[in-house]
Amino acid sequence: MYLYLGTNKSKDRNLKNENKFTNVGGNTGATTTTPSAKTTREFLRKEIHGRIVIKIGHIGAMGAMPNGDRVLEISRLALIDEGVLGDELDFDITYASNFIQSAASCGDTFEGVAVAASMYHKEKVRAFLGPYCASEFEAVAKMCSFWNIPAISYMPTSTAVSDRNIYKTLARLSSKNTNSIAKAVIRMVEHYGWRK
């Protein structure tokens, strides 16, 4: 089962410039497009009551991350309590079980790839946790590189995603417990300066 952390659609109305892209097809008439660096920042940022909110989507196999919605919310609150997330920055993490796949069927349907595309285009998600399955994560990480948004791997350990020329926006988390995940998220937030 796919578990989907999207966003509250009622908050989406404040996102601006959502359709600005830079054509990379040149004069060939190609329709391939990719967001420019400026529009990527605009995609990642939206203001809600004066706060910058980054929309994060989680695509995971059912049972792979028990109580995942609670773990992510507790991690978010811990980042706020520790001052990593200040008054001006937050993550929009909501939980819905719209997409469901068992861990046993990893890679059979590539449903996670379709879910990621839908979340990016329809829900305006601008960072991803997962998918759980390695083969699907490779495809989603390539899409994230094309879109110039973060892809965060918490399960796949494949060396196939090691090429930084292909997987430009990939971050890997490897841990033995949820405390390690929380510490890794804190380090990532600090590294990218997401405080402001």
N, C-alpha and C positions, 0 to 999 in steps of 0.2 A: 504494500500500500504506500502511496505517496502521501506524505503529510505536507501541507502547504502553509507556510507563514507568509502571507501577503500583507495587504494593508487594508485599512478601513477606507472604503471608497468615498465616504463623506468627507474625508480629509484631503482627497486627491484634487479637489477643485483649485487649490492654490498653486499647483505645479504649472510653471510657465515655460514657453519656448520648447514644448515637448516634441515638436516635429522638425526642428532645425537639424539638418545633416549637411555634411560636406560630400559632394560627389567625388568618388575616387575612380570613376570609370573614364575620366578624361574626355576627349572628343569622340570616343568610339561609340557613344550612344549607350554604353552599358548602364544598367540601373543599379549596380552595386553601390551601396552607400555605407558610410561609417560616421559615427558622431565625431565632431571636431573636439579638441581638448576643452574649448570654452563651453560647448554645449554639453559635454560630459559633466563638467562641474555644475551646470545648470540642472542636468538630469539628477545628479546626486543630491542636490540641495533643494529643499523647498522650505518655505517658512510657514510655521504654524504658531501663531501667537508670539512672534518674534524669535522663535527657535528654529534652528536648522535641523531638519529631520531627514535621516537617511533610511530609505525603505529597503528592508532586507527580506529576501525570500529563502525559505528553507525547504529543500526537497530531500526527503529521507524515506527509507524503507520502514514500514510499520514494524515496530518492535526493536529497530536498530538503536534508537535513542529513547528509551522509556522515559516518559514524562518530559520529553524534549521541550515542550512549550513552557513548562514550569522552570526547567533548567535555564533556558534562554532568558526568561523574564527575571529570574533571580540574579543571573549574571549581569543583566542590564541594570538592575537596581543596585547591585554591588559596585558597579562602575560609577554610578551616580553618587553613592555614599562615600566612595573613596576619592571623589573629585575629578575622576578621569573624564566623565561626562558632566559638563557644567550646565549652567542655566541655558546656554545658547545652542547646545547640541544634544540630539537624542536619536535613538533608533526607533523606527516604527516597526515593531514586531507584533503581529497578531497571529492567531493560530486557527486554522480551519482544516477539517479532514476531507477536503474536496477531492483529492487525488490519492489513490490508495494502491500500493503494490507490495507484494510480499518480498522479503529478502531472498527467498528461494528462486524467484523468477527474474533476478537481476540480469539485465542485458537482453532478455528475450523480446521485449516490445519497444524498447527505447522510449517508453512513455515519459520518462523524466526529462528527455530532451524537448519533447512537445510541451510539457508543463513549464519548463524554463522559458521557452519562447513566448508562451501565452502570458506568463507572469511579467516578462519584460515589456511586451507590447501592449497588453491590456491593463495590467495592474500597475505598470510603471515601477516595478521593482528594480533597484539599481545596485544590488549586491546579492550574491548567492552563497548559501551554505549548502553544500552537497551538489549533486545527488550522492546517495549512499553507494550506488553501484559504480565500480571503477570504469567500465566501458561507457556508461552514460556520462560519468563525470568528465571523461576525456572530451566528449562532444560538447558538453555544456561549457567547459573551460575554454574551448576554442571559440565558442560563440561569445563568451564574456571578453575574451581578448579582442575580438572584432568590435564589440560594443564599447570596449575600454572601461569595463567595470570589474570590480573584484569578484573572483571565484575562490571560495574558501573550502578546502577539502578537509573533512574531519575523519574520513574512513579510508578512501582508496590510498594504497601505498605503492601503486604501480610506478615503475621508473619511466613509463611512456610519457608522463606529463612533466618530465624533467627539463625538456628543451625550452629555455627561457625565450627563444626567438619565436616560438609558437604560442606558448602559454605565458604571455607577458603580464597578465594580471592575477596570476595564481598565487595563493598563499596556502601553505599546508600546515595543518595542526595535527600533532601526534601526541597523545597523552594517555595516561593510565587512569586518570580520574577527572571529575568535573573541576576540581581545584586547578589542575593543570590547564584545562581549557580556559577557565576564567583568567588565569595569569597570561596565557597566550593572547587572548583578546585584548587585555590591558596593554600588553607590549605592542600589539599591532596598532591600537588606537594612538598610543604615544608616538610610535614610529611615524605614522602618517599625520600627526599633529591634528587629529580630529577634535581637538578641544575648542577650536575657534571656528 
